[in-house]
């Protein structure tokens, strides 16, 4: 699954740590998601979308292999 978390973080001028605190996860979780190695739960995906003010499908995109 592709994601645009890093792009949205840059747009909103947030560090990984800032974002992690806003959605109550570790900075390592944000890092792992950005690297495409971790797919968030539905609840976490919704929290991220809320922080950025975008729909979930603007943050995450299914790939052919998903």
Phi, psi and omega in degrees: 000127176277153175216161181242031182297314182298318179297314180294324177299317180295317179301321183267006177054048179246142171277169175300321180294318177302311181296318180302317179295322182294329182249010174061047172227177179276161176298325179296326177296317178298315180301315181294322176295314180300327179281355179078017182262356182217130177259122184289160173293167177300318180298314180294320178299319178294320178297316179299314179299321179295316179302318183273349180069036180229160174291155181304319183287353172276341179264326186236142180223128177289142175257166180304326184278354182281000000 
